[in-house]
Amino acid sequence: MNNDIDLRSDTVTLPTPAMREAMAKAPLGDDVYGEDPSINALEELAAKKVGKQAGLFVPSGTMGNLVAMLSHCQRGDEIILGKRAHTFLYEGGGISTLGSVHSAQVWEQPDGSLALDDIQAAIRPDDVHAPRTRLVALENTHNRCGGTFQTPAYVASVGEFAHARGLKVHIDGARIFNAAVAQGVDVKELTGPVDSVTFCLSKGLCAPVGSVLCGSREFIAEARRWRKHLGGGMRQAGVLAAAGIVALNEMVERLAEDHARARRLAGALAIHPQLVLDPGSPATNMLFINLAEDVKMDAAQVAEKLSARGVLVGVTGKRRFRLVLHYWISDADVEKTAAVFGEVLA
Ligand SMILES: *Cc1c(COP(=O)(O)O)cnc(C)c1O
């Protein structure tokens, strides 16, 4: 990693020394034959962590969500999801282009949840004119809603509501461990009420590559077919899974440090009147900041000046930034970031 303070995303995290060592020593085999001991161990560990029967290692969160949705749905089915869901905005419309699955988009509440009334209103009648509603997809934490998290009680309410209507529930839990740690709850409380969950090893957990999809044994068997179908059957990928095992064993609880640094950074930036923090931000490891009206520069111009001083931030709107805390950002980096913002906006 160079010396820049890189706050663009937690996807920029590099593997830890413990991961590099585990990768070098990982026992390997052909995973398409089910013979990679490291992948088998990761899938078992992941499933256990989230309280499901089985897991499936996939190259990315995007593929995890896609194989989940293709496994739950048939051609012509419909998924209820948020208008600002990662799956809707940033996954290439894969459910439609590759799965012939339709989406019913619902506006999220400010905390990233979908209101039960809105889910109810989106459920289709049994009618030849309509696609068949099959699945509700939640996102926890919710990226575009500010890294907000949903509670165990909310997830349970959606599970109960959906199951009573014959629908399945999937969670895009790219950062579900952030959601659990932020609330001080076991992640199982967030995943128990739903049918499937995807989470990323390669974000705040620092593994170089990969996500895991978890669900029932039967569901994962179906997902394994779809993963192969999409070209995601990997061979000696245990080198990657080995890092994932370290991620799950060593990197989950420490996410609390990223949350604490996010709050510290928010506090340090709040002293600059040129910056306006989203109310309630940060809920987890990301903060969203807006430029005050009287600032002449736009976000891209400010980001360029920050970058010239060694601070990289995400630009998510004309006057809006996203800053994401992660393992490779120290307390000193937080202080420097706040100071550099001050210089650039002075
Ligand atoms: C990062 C992310 C994903 C998956 O992204 P990949 O880059 O494909 O691993 C899915 N959902 C959310 C909310 C994300 O932030």
The ligand as an ORCA input file, in Angstrom:
! r2SCAN-3c Opt
* xyz 0 1
  C     -19.625     -4.479     -2.046
  C     -21.049     -4.846     -1.985
  C     -21.549     -5.973     -2.659
  C     -20.707     -6.894     -3.502
  O     -19.705     -6.328     -4.168
  P     -18.546     -7.113     -4.931
  O     -17.660     -6.000     -5.325
  O     -19.162     -7.818     -6.048
  O     -17.914     -8.053     -3.964
  C     -22.879     -6.264     -2.502
  N     -23.673     -5.510     -1.733
  C     -23.230     -4.438     -1.078
  C     -24.159     -3.673     -0.204
  C     -21.907     -4.061     -1.183
  O     -21.464     -2.987     -0.521
*
